[in-house]
Amino acid sequence: MRYNGCLSKSRKILTSVPQGSVLGPFLFLLYVNDIHTIINKDTKVACYADDIAIWTSDREIDISEKKLQHSLNGILKRTQSLKLKINVEKTTNCLCLYNR
């Protein structure tokens, strides 16, 4: 492809889109648009660009953990089927306890 007088090298893309591409964030949103259908119904989700946050609450911590694990399993299964890789170096978790 030629742009501004410069010729770029051709590269074969087998899956996904190039990092930093203009269409990347849009295509990612298309991939995760139905994420609410694969997570636990009591788990909340928020997406921004290529970041996803999930959370839940319950009076029992073990129930919250089970809800989140179910959701994470669904996300992992979906990303594997789409041949997406989760960046484990950027993945974090936080446990917040609130006692009334």
Buried (B, 14 or more C-beta within 10 A) or exposed (E): EEEEEEEEEEEEEEEBBEEEEEEBBEEBEEBBEEBEEBBBEBBEBEBEEBEBEBBBEEEEEEEBEBBBEBBBEBBEEBBEEEEBEEEEEEEEEEEEEEEE
